[in-house]
Amino acid sequence: MKNRLEEIRKSRGISQETLAADLEVSRQTIGSLEKGRYNPSIILAFKIARHFSMSIEEIFIYEEEK
Amino acid sequence: MLRKKSFYMTTMIVGAFLIAAGFLLKEMIDKSIAGVLFGIGSGLFGMSAANLYMKALEDKNPDIRKKNEIEQSDERNTAIRYRAKAKSADIIQWFIIGIGYITILIDATLWVTLTAVLVFALYHVLNAYFVNKFQKEM
């Protein structure tokens, strides 16, 4: 699953550390999410979406495997 | 996640008591039992002292406590911990059955071989139990 987390975070001028502290996750989790190595739980996806006042679909892009 | 200070104080006292018991009773009881008392006592004492130190450090620095709490409850860290535990257990089961075969090859006493086989069987029984439990829960 792809996501626009890094792009959105940078556009708002927030550091990984700040975002991690706001979401109460580790900085490494934010890094892994941005690199697409880790897919968040639905709860974390909602937290991220609410943090940026966006919908989950605007941040996370699900593409079906061909 | 760290427990209450009183818990570590209690385990530290129990550890010190076991060390003292192992030391004082070594002439009166079997040497191996004294060794076990000393070993368990030292482990308990050391672990409790380390956790008490961490707790004191967290009390002085709330930022460290918050960071530790986040690291502990972070969903990715939790997933990594569970995955590592599952992988380790998977590898260990083959080592256990390997030890079982080695005990047969070196002609060890039957109970040693049986213990290895029982531990291997216990792994699979526990595995089936937890698969069943989690299927009902999730």
N, CA and C atoms of all chains as a GROMACS GRO file, in nm:
protein
  612
    1MET      N    1   0.083  -0.119   0.000
    1MET     CA    2   0.000   0.000   0.000
    1MET      C    3   0.088   0.126   0.000
    2LYS      N    4   0.057   0.215  -0.092
    2LYS     CA    5   0.134   0.340  -0.099
    2LYS      C    6   0.069   0.445  -0.010
    3ASN      N    7   0.148   0.548   0.025
    3ASN     CA    8   0.087   0.656   0.102
    3ASN      C    9   0.156   0.790   0.071
    4ARG      N   10   0.087   0.897   0.107
    4ARG     CA   11   0.139   1.032   0.081
    4ARG      C   12   0.182   1.099   0.211
    5LEU      N   13   0.214   1.017   0.310
    5LEU     CA   14   0.244   1.071   0.443
    5LEU      C   15   0.362   1.169   0.443
    6GLU      N   16   0.471   1.129   0.376
    6GLU     CA   17   0.591   1.214   0.376
    6GLU      C   18   0.560   1.348   0.310
    7GLU      N   19   0.490   1.340   0.195
    7GLU     CA   20   0.454   1.462   0.120
    7GLU      C   21   0.366   1.554   0.205
    8ILE      N   22   0.266   1.496   0.270
    8ILE     CA   23   0.173   1.576   0.352
    8ILE      C   24   0.246   1.634   0.473
    9ARG      N   25   0.326   1.550   0.537
    9ARG     CA   26   0.400   1.596   0.656
    9ARG      C   27   0.491   1.714   0.621
   10LYS      N   28   0.567   1.697   0.511
   10LYS     CA   29   0.660   1.803   0.472
   10LYS      C   30   0.588   1.931   0.431
   11SER      N   31   0.472   1.914   0.363
   11SER     CA   32   0.397   2.032   0.320
   11SER      C   33   0.347   2.113   0.439
   12ARG      N   34   0.332   2.044   0.553
   12ARG     CA   35   0.287   2.115   0.674
   12ARG      C   36   0.404   2.157   0.763
   13GLY      N   37   0.523   2.128   0.719
   13GLY     CA   38   0.643   2.167   0.794
   13GLY      C   39   0.659   2.098   0.927
   14ILE      N   40   0.617   1.972   0.931
   14ILE     CA   41   0.627   1.896   1.058
   14ILE      C   42   0.741   1.796   1.046
   15SER      N   43   0.818   1.783   1.154
   15SER     CA   44   0.926   1.684   1.152
   15SER      C   45   0.870   1.546   1.188
   16GLN      N   46   0.948   1.442   1.154
   16GLN     CA   47   0.906   1.305   1.188
   16GLN      C   48   0.889   1.292   1.339
   17GLU      N   49   0.981   1.355   1.414
   17GLU     CA   50   0.979   1.346   1.561
   17GLU      C   51   0.849   1.406   1.617
   18THR      N   52   0.813   1.523   1.564
   18THR     CA   53   0.691   1.591   1.613
   18THR      C   54   0.567   1.508   1.580
   19LEU      N   55   0.562   1.459   1.456
   19LEU     CA   56   0.446   1.378   1.416
   19LEU      C   57   0.436   1.254   1.504
   20ALA      N   58   0.552   1.190   1.526
   20ALA     CA   59   0.555   1.070   1.610
   20ALA      C   60   0.505   1.101   1.751
   21ALA      N   61   0.550   1.212   1.807
   21ALA     CA   62   0.508   1.250   1.943
   21ALA      C   63   0.358   1.278   1.946
   22ASP      N   64   0.306   1.347   1.844
   22ASP     CA   65   0.163   1.378   1.840
   22ASP      C   66   0.078   1.252   1.828
   23LEU      N   67   0.129   1.154   1.752
   23LEU     CA   68   0.051   1.031   1.730
   23LEU      C   69   0.082   0.924   1.836
   24GLU      N   70   0.179   0.956   1.924
   24GLU     CA   71   0.224   0.862   2.028
   24GLU      C   72   0.273   0.730   1.970
   25VAL      N   73   0.355   0.742   1.866
   25VAL     CA   74   0.425   0.626   1.809
   25VAL      C   75   0.573   0.661   1.803
   26SER      N   76   0.656   0.562   1.772
   26SER     CA   77   0.799   0.592   1.765
   26SER      C   78   0.833   0.662   1.633
   27ARG      N   79   0.945   0.733   1.631
   27ARG     CA   80   0.987   0.801   1.508
   27ARG      C   81   1.014   0.700   1.398
   28GLN      N   82   1.066   0.583   1.438
   28GLN     CA   83   1.095   0.478   1.341
   28GLN      C   84   0.969   0.430   1.269
   29THR      N   85   0.857   0.431   1.341
   29THR     CA   86   0.730   0.389   1.279
   29THR      C   87   0.691   0.488   1.169
   30ILE      N   88   0.709   0.616   1.198
   30ILE     CA   89   0.678   0.718   1.095
   30ILE      C   90   0.770   0.697   0.974
   31GLY      N   91   0.898   0.674   1.000
   31GLY     CA   92   0.994   0.650   0.892
   31GLY      C   93   0.955   0.529   0.808
   32SER      N   94   0.918   0.421   0.874
   32SER     CA   95   0.879   0.299   0.803
   32SER      C   96   0.751   0.318   0.722
   33LEU      N   97   0.657   0.394   0.781
   33LEU     CA   98   0.532   0.422   0.709
   33LEU      C   99   0.561   0.501   0.583
   34GLU      N  100   0.645   0.603   0.597
   34GLU     CA  101   0.677   0.689   0.482
   34GLU      C  102   0.749   0.611   0.371
   35LYS      N  103   0.832   0.517   0.411
   35LYS     CA  104   0.906   0.439   0.311
   35LYS      C  105   0.820   0.325   0.254
   36GLY      N  106   0.702   0.305   0.312
   36GLY     CA  107   0.612   0.201   0.264
   36GLY      C  108   0.650   0.061   0.309
   37ARG      N  109   0.738   0.055   0.409
   37ARG     CA  110   0.781  -0.076   0.460
   37ARG      C  111   0.680  -0.133   0.559
   38TYR      N  112   0.600  -0.046   0.616
   38TYR     CA  113   0.505  -0.089   0.718
   38TYR      C  114   0.366  -0.032   0.690
   39ASN      N  115   0.266  -0.119   0.692
   39ASN     CA  116   0.128  -0.074   0.676
   39ASN      C  117   0.065  -0.056   0.813
   40PRO      N  118   0.006   0.059   0.840
   40PRO     CA  119  -0.047   0.083   0.976
   40PRO      C  120  -0.174   0.004   1.004
   41SER      N  121  -0.205  -0.008   1.132
   41SER     CA  122  -0.333  -0.067   1.170
   41SER      C  123  -0.441   0.035   1.131
   42ILE      N  124  -0.564  -0.011   1.128
   42ILE     CA  125  -0.673   0.081   1.090
   42ILE      C  126  -0.684   0.194   1.193
   43ILE      N  127  -0.650   0.163   1.319
   43ILE     CA  128  -0.657   0.266   1.425
   43ILE      C  129  -0.554   0.376   1.399
   44LEU      N  130  -0.431   0.334   1.368
   44LEU     CA  131  -0.325   0.433   1.342
   44LEU      C  132  -0.356   0.512   1.214
   45ALA      N  133  -0.413   0.443   1.114
   45ALA     CA  134  -0.450   0.512   0.989
   45ALA      C  135  -0.553   0.621   1.018
   46PHE      N  136  -0.650   0.591   1.104
   46PHE     CA  137  -0.751   0.690   1.143
   46PHE      C  138  -0.686   0.806   1.219
   47LYS      N  139  -0.594   0.772   1.311
   47LYS     CA  140  -0.527   0.876   1.390
   47LYS      C  141  -0.452   0.971   1.297
   48ILE      N  142  -0.382   0.914   1.199
   48ILE     CA  143  -0.305   0.996   1.105
   48ILE      C  144  -0.399   1.085   1.024
   49ALA      N  145  -0.507   1.022   0.975
   49ALA     CA  146  -0.602   1.099   0.893
   49ALA      C  147  -0.662   1.213   0.974
   50ARG      N  148  -0.702   1.185   1.098
   50ARG     CA  149  -0.761   1.289   1.183
   50ARG      C  150  -0.660   1.398   1.217
   51HIS      N  151  -0.535   1.356   1.236
   51HIS     CA  152  -0.431   1.453   1.269
   51HIS      C  153  -0.417   1.557   1.158
   52PHE      N  154  -0.429   1.511   1.035
   52PHE     CA  155  -0.415   1.603   0.921
   52PHE      C  156  -0.550   1.655   0.870
   53SER      N  157  -0.658   1.621   0.940
   53SER     CA  158  -0.795   1.658   0.900
   53SER      C  159  -0.822   1.617   0.755
   54MET      N  160  -0.786   1.493   0.726
   54MET     CA  161  -0.809   1.438   0.591
   54MET      C  162  -0.876   1.302   0.604
   55SER      N  163  -0.917   1.246   0.490
   55SER     CA  164  -0.972   1.111   0.496
   55SER      C  165  -0.858   1.010   0.476
   56ILE      N  166  -0.881   0.888   0.518
   56ILE     CA  167  -0.778   0.784   0.504
   56ILE      C  168  -0.738   0.768   0.356
   57GLU      N  169  -0.840   0.773   0.270
   57GLU     CA  170  -0.814   0.753   0.127
   57GLU      C  171  -0.727   0.862   0.066
   58GLU      N  172  -0.730   0.978   0.128
   58GLU     CA  173  -0.646   1.088   0.076
   58GLU      C  174  -0.498   1.066   0.112
   59ILE      N  175  -0.475   0.986   0.212
   59ILE     CA  176  -0.336   0.963   0.257
   59ILE      C  177  -0.284   0.827   0.210
   60PHE      N  178  -0.368   0.726   0.225
   60PHE     CA  179  -0.326   0.589   0.189
   60PHE      C  180  -0.391   0.546   0.059
   61ILE      N  181  -0.308   0.494  -0.029
   61ILE     CA  182  -0.357   0.454  -0.161
   61ILE      C  183  -0.345   0.302  -0.175
   62TYR      N  184  -0.463   0.239  -0.184
   62TYR     CA  185  -0.462   0.094  -0.198
   62TYR      C  186  -0.475   0.055  -0.344
   63GLU      N  187  -0.379  -0.023  -0.390
   63GLU     CA  188  -0.384  -0.071  -0.528
   63GLU      C  189  -0.392  -0.222  -0.526
   64GLU      N  190  -0.494  -0.274  -0.597
   64GLU     CA  191  -0.509  -0.420  -0.599
   64GLU      C  192  -0.398  -0.482  -0.682
   65GLU      N  193  -0.349  -0.597  -0.634
   65GLU     CA  194  -0.242  -0.665  -0.708
   65GLU      C  195  -0.298  -0.724  -0.836
   66LYS      N  196  -0.218  -0.712  -0.945
   66LYS     CA  197  -0.266  -0.765  -1.075
   66LYS      C  198  -0.224  -0.909  -1.091
   67MET      N  199   0.697  -0.283   2.997
   67MET     CA  200   0.640  -0.184   3.089
   67MET      C  201   0.681  -0.217   3.232
   68LEU      N  202   0.734  -0.116   3.302
   68LEU     CA  203   0.782  -0.139   3.438
   68LEU      C  204   0.665  -0.150   3.537
   69ARG      N  205   0.686  -0.236   3.640
   69ARG     CA  206   0.583  -0.251   3.744
   69ARG      C  207   0.608  -0.151   3.856
   70LYS      N  208   0.530  -0.168   3.964
   70LYS     CA  209   0.544  -0.076   4.078
   70LYS      C  210   0.677  -0.098   4.149
   71LYS      N  211   0.724   0.008   4.217
   71LYS     CA  212   0.851   0.002   4.289
   71LYS      C  213   0.847  -0.108   4.395
   72SER      N  214   0.732  -0.121   4.464
   72SER     CA  215   0.719  -0.221   4.572
   72SER      C  216   0.740  -0.363   4.519
   73PHE      N  217   0.698  -0.387   4.394
   73PHE     CA  218   0.715  -0.520   4.334
   73PHE      C  219   0.863  -0.554   4.322
   74TYR      N  220   0.941  -0.456   4.271
   74TYR     CA  221   1.085  -0.482   4.253
   74TYR      C  222   1.158  -0.489   4.386
   75MET      N  223   1.109  -0.411   4.486
   75MET     CA  224   1.170  -0.418   4.619
   75MET      C  225   1.150  -0.560   4.675
   76THR      N  226   1.028  -0.612   4.658
   76THR     CA  227   0.996  -0.747   4.708
   76THR      C  228   1.083  -0.852   4.638
   77THR      N  229   1.090  -0.845   4.504
   77THR     CA  230   1.170  -0.945   4.430
   77THR      C  231   1.318  -0.933   4.464
   78MET      N  232   1.362  -0.810   4.495
   78MET     CA  233   1.502  -0.789   4.533
   78MET      C  234   1.530  -0.856   4.668
   79ILE      N  235   1.437  -0.839   4.761
   79ILE     CA  236   1.453  -0.901   4.893
   79ILE      C  237   1.450  -1.054   4.881
   80VAL      N  238   1.357  -1.104   4.800
   80VAL     CA  239   1.348  -1.250   4.779
   80VAL      C  240   1.479  -1.299   4.718
   81GLY      N  241   1.531  -1.224   4.620
   81GLY     CA  242   1.659  -1.260   4.556
   81GLY      C  243   1.772  -1.265   4.657
   82ALA      N  244   1.780  -1.160   4.742
   82ALA     CA  245   1.886  -1.155   4.845
   82ALA      C  246   1.870  -1.271   4.942
   83PHE      N  247   1.745  -1.302   4.976
   83PHE     CA  248   1.717  -1.412   5.068
   83PHE      C  249   1.764  -1.545   5.006
   84LEU      N  250   1.735  -1.566   4.878
   84LEU     CA  251   1.776  -1.689   4.810
   84LEU      C  252   1.929  -1.702   4.802
   85ILE      N  253   1.996  -1.588   4.775
   85ILE     CA  254   2.143  -1.589   4.771
   85ILE      C  255   2.197  -1.630   4.909
   86ALA      N  256   2.142  -1.566   5.013
   86ALA     CA  257   2.186  -1.596   5.150
   86ALA      C  258   2.159  -1.742   5.184
   87ALA      N  259   2.039  -1.790   5.146
   87ALA     CA  260   2.004  -1.930   5.175
   87ALA      C  261   2.100  -2.025   5.104
   88GLY      N  262   2.129  -1.997   4.978
   88GLY     CA  263   2.222  -2.081   4.902
   88GLY      C  264   2.361  -2.082   4.964
   89PHE      N  265   2.402  -1.966   5.013
   89PHE     CA  266   2.536  -1.952   5.073
   89PHE      C  267   2.542  -2.019   5.210
   90LEU      N  268   2.442  -1.993   5.294
   90LEU     CA  269   2.444  -2.043   5.432
   90LEU      C  270   2.416  -2.194   5.440
   91LEU      N  271   2.332  -2.241   5.347
   91LEU     CA  272   2.291  -2.382   5.356
   91LEU      C  273   2.376  -2.476   5.269
   92LYS      N  274   2.482  -2.423   5.207
   92LYS     CA  275   2.556  -2.506   5.110
   92LYS      C  276   2.619  -2.631   5.174
   93GLU      N  277   2.646  -2.625   5.303
   93GLU     CA  278   2.705  -2.742   5.370
   93GLU      C  279   2.597  -2.843   5.408
   94MET      N  280   2.475  -2.793   5.426
   94MET     CA  281   2.368  -2.880   5.477
   94MET      C  282   2.284  -2.944   5.367
   95ILE      N  283   2.274  -2.874   5.253
   95ILE     CA  284   2.191  -2.929   5.145
   95ILE      C  285   2.279  -2.970   5.026
   96ASP      N  286   2.215  -3.036   4.930
   96ASP     CA  287   2.285  -3.080   4.811
   96ASP      C  288   2.348  -2.960   4.739
   97LYS      N  289   2.469  -2.978   4.688
   97LYS     CA  290   2.542  -2.866   4.624
   97LYS      C  291   2.464  -2.808   4.505
   98SER      N  292   2.399  -2.898   4.428
   98SER     CA  293   2.327  -2.851   4.310
   98SER      C  294   2.208  -2.764   4.350
   99ILE      N  295   2.142  -2.799   4.461
   99ILE     CA  296   2.028  -2.718   4.507
   99ILE      C  297   2.078  -2.582   4.555
  100ALA      N  298   2.192  -2.582   4.627
  100ALA     CA  299   2.250  -2.455   4.672
  100ALA      C  300   2.286  -2.369   4.550
  101GLY      N  301   2.337  -2.433   4.446
  101GLY     CA  302   2.372  -2.362   4.323
  101GLY      C  303   2.250  -2.301   4.256
  102VAL      N  304   2.140  -2.377   4.254
  102VAL     CA  305   2.016  -2.328   4.195
  102VAL      C  306   1.964  -2.208   4.274
  103LEU      N  307   1.967  -2.219   4.408
  103LEU     CA  308   1.922  -2.108   4.494
  103LEU      C  309   2.005  -1.982   4.467
  104PHE      N  310   2.136  -2.002   4.459
  104PHE     CA  311   2.228  -1.891   4.434
  104PHE      C  312   2.203  -1.829   4.296
  105GLY      N  313   2.183  -1.915   4.198
  105GLY     CA  314   2.160  -1.869   4.060
  105GLY      C  315   2.031  -1.791   4.047
  106ILE      N  316   1.921  -1.849   4.098
  106ILE     CA  317   1.790  -1.782   4.089
  106ILE      C  318   1.794  -1.650   4.168
  107GLY      N  319   1.854  -1.657   4.287
  107GLY     CA  320   1.864  -1.538   4.373
  107GLY      C  321   1.941  -1.427   4.304
  108SER      N  322   2.055  -1.461   4.244
  108SER     CA  323   2.137  -1.359   4.176
  108SER      C  324   2.060  -1.297   4.060
  109GLY      N  325   1.993  -1.383   3.983
  109GLY     CA  326   1.916  -1.335   3.867
  109GLY      C  327   1.807  -1.239   3.911
  110LEU      N  328   1.733  -1.280   4.013
  110LEU     CA  329   1.622  -1.200   4.065
  110LEU      C  330   1.672  -1.067   4.121
  111PHE      N  331   1.782  -1.074   4.197
  111PHE     CA  332   1.840  -0.955   4.258
  111PHE      C  333   1.888  -0.856   4.150
  112GLY      N  334   1.961  -0.909   4.054
  112GLY     CA  335   2.016  -0.825   3.946
  112GLY      C  336   1.906  -0.761   3.864
  113MET      N  337   1.805  -0.842   3.827
  113MET     CA  338   1.695  -0.791   3.744
  113MET      C  339   1.618  -0.683   3.819
  114SER      N  340   1.592  -0.708   3.948
  114SER     CA  341   1.517  -0.610   4.029
  114SER      C  342   1.596  -0.481   4.045
  115ALA      N  343   1.727  -0.493   4.070
  115ALA     CA  344   1.812  -0.374   4.087
  115ALA      C  345   1.812  -0.291   3.958
  116ALA      N  346   1.823  -0.360   3.843
  116ALA     CA  347   1.825  -0.289   3.714
  116ALA      C  348   1.692  -0.217   3.690
  117ASN      N  349   1.581  -0.286   3.721
  117ASN     CA  350   1.450  -0.224   3.700
  117ASN      C  351   1.424  -0.109   3.797
  118LEU      N  352   1.474  -0.123   3.920
  118LEU     CA  353   1.460  -0.013   4.017
  118LEU      C  354   1.538   0.110   3.970
  119TYR      N  355   1.656   0.085   3.914
  119TYR     CA  356   1.739   0.193   3.862
  119TYR      C  357   1.666   0.263   3.746
  120MET      N  358   1.608   0.183   3.657
  120MET     CA  359   1.533   0.240   3.543
  120MET      C  360   1.414   0.323   3.591
  121LYS      N  361   1.347   0.269   3.696
  121LYS     CA  362   1.232   0.339   3.751
  121LYS      C  363   1.274   0.474   3.813
  122ALA      N  364   1.386   0.472   3.885
  122ALA     CA  365   1.437   0.596   3.946
  122ALA      C  366   1.474   0.697   3.838
  123LEU      N  367   1.533   0.645   3.730
  123LEU     CA  368   1.573   0.730   3.617
  123LEU      C  369   1.449   0.794   3.553
  124GLU      N  370   1.343   0.712   3.537
  124GLU     CA  371   1.218   0.762   3.479
  124GLU      C  372   1.152   0.866   3.570
  125ASP      N  373   1.162   0.844   3.703
  125ASP     CA  374   1.102   0.939   3.798
  125ASP      C  375   1.170   1.076   3.788
  126LYS      N  376   1.301   1.074   3.764
  126LYS     CA  377   1.376   1.200   3.753
  126LYS      C  378   1.352   1.266   3.618
  127ASN      N  379   1.334   1.182   3.515
  127ASN     CA  380   1.316   1.235   3.378
  127ASN      C  381   1.184   1.186   3.317
  128PRO      N  382   1.076   1.259   3.336
  128PRO     CA  383   0.947   1.216   3.280
  128PRO      C  384   0.951   1.196   3.129
  129ASP      N  385   1.042   1.270   3.061
  129ASP     CA  386   1.054   1.255   2.915
  129ASP      C  387   1.097   1.113   2.879
  130ILE      N  388   1.190   1.059   2.960
  130ILE     CA  389   1.238   0.921   2.935
  130ILE      C  390   1.123   0.823   2.956
  131ARG      N  391   1.042   0.849   3.060
  131ARG     CA  392   0.926   0.761   3.086
  131ARG      C  393   0.831   0.762   2.967
  132LYS      N  394   0.799   0.881   2.919
  132LYS     CA  395   0.707   0.895   2.806
  132LYS      C  396   0.763   0.822   2.683
  133LYS      N  397   0.895   0.841   2.659
  133LYS     CA  398   0.960   0.779   2.544
  133LYS      C  399   0.954   0.626   2.557
  134ASN      N  400   0.984   0.576   2.678
  134ASN     CA  401   0.980   0.431   2.701
  134ASN      C  402   0.841   0.375   2.683
  135GLU      N  403   0.741   0.450   2.732
  135GLU     CA  404   0.602   0.405   2.718
  135GLU      C  405   0.561   0.398   2.572
  136ILE      N  406   0.603   0.499   2.496
  136ILE     CA  407   0.571   0.500   2.352
  136ILE      C  408   0.641   0.384   2.282
  137GLU      N  409   0.769   0.365   2.313
  137GLU     CA  410   0.846   0.256   2.251
  137GLU      C  411   0.780   0.122   2.280
  138GLN      N  412   0.728   0.108   2.404
  138GLN     CA  413   0.668  -0.019   2.446
  138GLN      C  414   0.533  -0.043   2.379
  139SER      N  415   0.453   0.063   2.367
  139SER     CA  416   0.317   0.044   2.314
  139SER      C  417   0.308   0.067   2.164
  140ASP      N  418   0.417   0.114   2.102
  140ASP     CA  419   0.416   0.140   1.958
  140ASP      C  420   0.377   0.013   1.882
  141GLU      N  421   0.277   0.026   1.791
  141GLU     CA  422   0.222  -0.093   1.726
  141GLU      C  423   0.323  -0.166   1.638
  142ARG      N  424   0.413  -0.090   1.574
  142ARG     CA  425   0.514  -0.155   1.490
  142ARG      C  426   0.613  -0.232   1.578
  143ASN      N  427   0.655  -0.170   1.689
  143ASN     CA  428   0.747  -0.238   1.781
  143ASN      C  429   0.682  -0.365   1.837
  144THR      N  430   0.552  -0.356   1.870
  144THR     CA  431   0.481  -0.473   1.923
  144THR      C  432   0.477  -0.584   1.818
  145ALA      N  433   0.447  -0.546   1.694
  145ALA     CA  434   0.441  -0.645   1.585
  145ALA      C  435   0.579  -0.710   1.566
  146ILE      N  436   0.685  -0.627   1.572
  146ILE     CA  437   0.821  -0.678   1.555
  146ILE      C  438   0.855  -0.776   1.669
  147ARG      N  439   0.818  -0.737   1.793
  147ARG     CA  440   0.846  -0.824   1.908
  147ARG      C  441   0.777  -0.959   1.893
  148TYR      N  442   0.647  -0.957   1.856
  148TYR     CA  443   0.571  -1.082   1.841
  148TYR      C  444   0.630  -1.167   1.729
  149ARG      N  445   0.668  -1.101   1.621
  149ARG     CA  446   0.722  -1.174   1.505
  149ARG      C  447   0.855  -1.239   1.543
  150ALA      N  448   0.939  -1.163   1.617
  150ALA     CA  449   1.069  -1.216   1.659
  150ALA      C  450   1.051  -1.335   1.754
  151LYS      N  451   0.953  -1.323   1.845
  151LYS     CA  452   0.926  -1.433   1.939
  151LYS      C  453   0.880  -1.558   1.864
  152ALA      N  454   0.789  -1.539   1.768
  152ALA     CA  455   0.736  -1.652   1.691
  152ALA      C  456   0.847  -1.719   1.611
  153LYS      N  457   0.933  -1.638   1.550
  153LYS     CA  458   1.043  -1.691   1.469
  153LYS      C  459   1.142  -1.767   1.558
  154SER      N  460   1.174  -1.708   1.673
  154SER     CA  461   1.269  -1.772   1.765
  154SER      C  462   1.213  -1.907   1.812
  155ALA      N  463   1.084  -1.908   1.850
  155ALA     CA  464   1.022  -2.032   1.897
  155ALA      C  465   1.024  -2.137   1.787
  156ASP      N  466   1.001  -2.093   1.663
  156ASP     CA  467   1.001  -2.184   1.548
  156ASP      C  468   1.138  -2.250   1.529
  157ILE      N  469   1.242  -2.170   1.546
  157ILE     CA  470   1.378  -2.221   1.530
  157ILE      C  471   1.415  -2.313   1.648
  158ILE      N  472   1.379  -2.268   1.768
  158ILE     CA  473   1.412  -2.345   1.889
  158ILE      C  474   1.350  -2.486   1.886
  159GLN      N  475   1.229  -2.499   1.831
  159GLN     CA  476   1.166  -2.631   1.830
  159GLN      C  477   1.251  -2.733   1.755
  160TRP      N  478   1.317  -2.688   1.646
  160TRP     CA  479   1.402  -2.781   1.570
  160TRP      C  480   1.530  -2.813   1.647
  161PHE      N  481   1.579  -2.716   1.723
  161PHE     CA  482   1.697  -2.741   1.808
  161PHE      C  483   1.662  -2.845   1.914
  162ILE      N  484   1.540  -2.834   1.968
  162ILE     CA  485   1.499  -2.927   2.075
  162ILE      C  486   1.490  -3.069   2.021
  163ILE      N  487   1.432  -3.084   1.903
  163ILE     CA  488   1.423  -3.220   1.847
  163ILE      C  489   1.564  -3.268   1.808
  164GLY      N  490   1.648  -3.172   1.766
  164GLY     CA  491   1.789  -3.206   1.737
  164GLY      C  492   1.860  -3.257   1.861
  165ILE      N  493   1.836  -3.191   1.973
  165ILE     CA  494   1.895  -3.235   2.101
  165ILE      C  495   1.845  -3.377   2.133
  166GLY      N  496   1.716  -3.400   2.106
  166GLY     CA  497   1.658  -3.532   2.128
  166GLY      C  498   1.734  -3.639   2.053
  167TYR      N  499   1.761  -3.614   1.923
  167TYR     CA  500   1.836  -3.711   1.841
  167TYR      C  501   1.979  -3.728   1.891
  168ILE      N  502   2.041  -3.616   1.933
  168ILE     CA  503   2.179  -3.624   1.984
  168ILE      C  504   2.183  -3.713   2.109
  169THR      N  505   2.081  -3.696   2.196
  169THR     CA  506   2.080  -3.779   2.319
  169THR      C  507   2.067  -3.927   2.285
  170ILE      N  508   1.997  -3.957   2.173
  170ILE     CA  509   1.986  -4.098   2.130
  170ILE      C  510   2.123  -4.146   2.081
  171LEU      N  511   2.189  -4.060   1.999
  171LEU     CA  512   2.320  -4.096   1.942
  171LEU      C  513   2.426  -4.118   2.049
  172ILE      N  514   2.423  -4.035   2.154
  172ILE     CA  515   2.526  -4.050   2.258
  172ILE      C  516   2.483  -4.149   2.367
  173ASP      N  517   2.369  -4.214   2.340
  173ASP     CA  518   2.320  -4.317   2.432
  173ASP      C  519   2.292  -4.261   2.572
  174ALA      N  520   2.228  -4.147   2.575
  174ALA     CA  521   2.196  -4.085   2.705
  174ALA      C  522   2.082  -4.159   2.773
  175THR      N  523   2.061  -4.130   2.899
  175THR     CA  524   1.953  -4.195   2.974
  175THR      C  525   1.819  -4.163   2.907
  176LEU      N  526   1.727  -4.257   2.918
  176LEU     CA  527   1.599  -4.244   2.849
  176LEU      C  528   1.524  -4.115   2.888
  177TRP      N  529   1.530  -4.078   3.018
  177TRP     CA  530   1.451  -3.961   3.060
  177TRP      C  531   1.500  -3.832   2.994
  178VAL      N  532   1.628  -3.828   2.958
  178VAL     CA  533   1.681  -3.707   2.892
  178VAL      C  534   1.619  -3.695   2.753
  179THR      N  535   1.616  -3.807   2.680
  179THR     CA  536   1.556  -3.808   2.546
  179THR      C  537   1.407  -3.778   2.556
  180LEU      N  538   1.342  -3.842   2.653
  180LEU     CA  539   1.198  -3.821   2.669
  180LEU      C  540   1.165  -3.675   2.702
  181THR      N  541   1.251  -3.612   2.781
  181THR     CA  542   1.228  -3.471   2.815
  181THR      C  543   1.231  -3.384   2.689
  182ALA      N  544   1.331  -3.410   2.603
  182ALA     CA  545   1.342  -3.333   2.478
  182ALA      C  546   1.217  -3.355   2.391
  183VAL      N  547   1.172  -3.482   2.382
  183VAL     CA  548   1.054  -3.514   2.301
  183VAL      C  549   0.930  -3.448   2.362
  184LEU      N  550   0.921  -3.451   2.496
  184LEU     CA  551   0.805  -3.391   2.564
  184LEU      C  552   0.801  -3.240   2.543
  185VAL      N  553   0.917  -3.176   2.548
  185VAL     CA  554   0.922  -3.030   2.526
  185VAL      C  555   0.878  -2.999   2.383
  186PHE      N  556   0.924  -3.080   2.287
  186PHE     CA  557   0.885  -3.064   2.146
  186PHE      C  558   0.733  -3.081   2.131
  187ALA      N  559   0.680  -3.184   2.198
  187ALA     CA  560   0.535  -3.209   2.192
  187ALA      C  561   0.459  -3.094   2.259
  188LEU      N  562   0.512  -3.046   2.371
  188LEU     CA  563   0.447  -2.936   2.444
  188LEU      C  564   0.437  -2.810   2.357
  189TYR      N  565   0.543  -2.786   2.279
  189TYR     CA  566   0.542  -2.671   2.188
  189TYR      C  567   0.422  -2.680   2.094
  190HIS      N  568   0.400  -2.800   2.038
  190HIS     CA  569   0.291  -2.818   1.942
  190HIS      C  570   0.154  -2.814   2.009
  191VAL      N  571   0.146  -2.866   2.132
  191VAL     CA  572   0.020  -2.860   2.207
  191VAL      C  573  -0.015  -2.714   2.237
  192LEU      N  574   0.085  -2.638   2.286
  192LEU     CA  575   0.063  -2.496   2.317
  192LEU      C  576   0.026  -2.418   2.191
  193ASN      N  577   0.094  -2.453   2.082
  193ASN     CA  578   0.068  -2.387   1.954
  193ASN      C  579  -0.079  -2.408   1.913
  194ALA      N  580  -0.124  -2.532   1.919
  194ALA     CA  581  -0.262  -2.564   1.882
  194ALA      C  582  -0.360  -2.493   1.977
  195TYR      N  583  -0.326  -2.491   2.106
  195TYR     CA  584  -0.412  -2.426   2.206
  195TYR      C  585  -0.428  -2.276   2.174
  196PHE      N  586  -0.316  -2.210   2.145
  196PHE     CA  587  -0.322  -2.065   2.120
  196PHE      C  588  -0.388  -2.034   1.985
  197VAL      N  589  -0.367  -2.120   1.886
  197VAL     CA  590  -0.436  -2.098   1.757
  197VAL      C  591  -0.586  -2.103   1.780
  198ASN      N  592  -0.631  -2.204   1.856
  198ASN     CA  593  -0.772  -2.221   1.887
  198ASN      C  594  -0.826  -2.102   1.968
  199LYS      N  595  -0.748  -2.061   2.070
  199LYS     CA  596  -0.787  -1.950   2.159
  199LYS      C  597  -0.802  -1.820   2.078
  200PHE      N  598  -0.701  -1.792   1.996
  200PHE     CA  599  -0.703  -1.665   1.922
  200PHE      C  600  -0.809  -1.666   1.812
  201GLN      N  601  -0.840  -1.787   1.757
  201GLN     CA  602  -0.946  -1.794   1.656
  201GLN      C  603  -1.081  -1.759   1.717
  202LYS      N  604  -1.098  -1.794   1.845
  202LYS     CA  605  -1.224  -1.760   1.912
  202LYS      C  606  -1.228  -1.612   1.949
  203GLU      N  607  -1.112  -1.558   1.982
  203GLU     CA  608  -1.106  -1.418   2.027
  203GLU      C  609  -1.110  -1.318   1.912
  204MET      N  610  -1.053  -1.355   1.798
  204MET     CA  611  -1.039  -1.257   1.689
  204MET      C  612  -1.140  -1.279   1.577
   0.00000   0.00000   0.00000
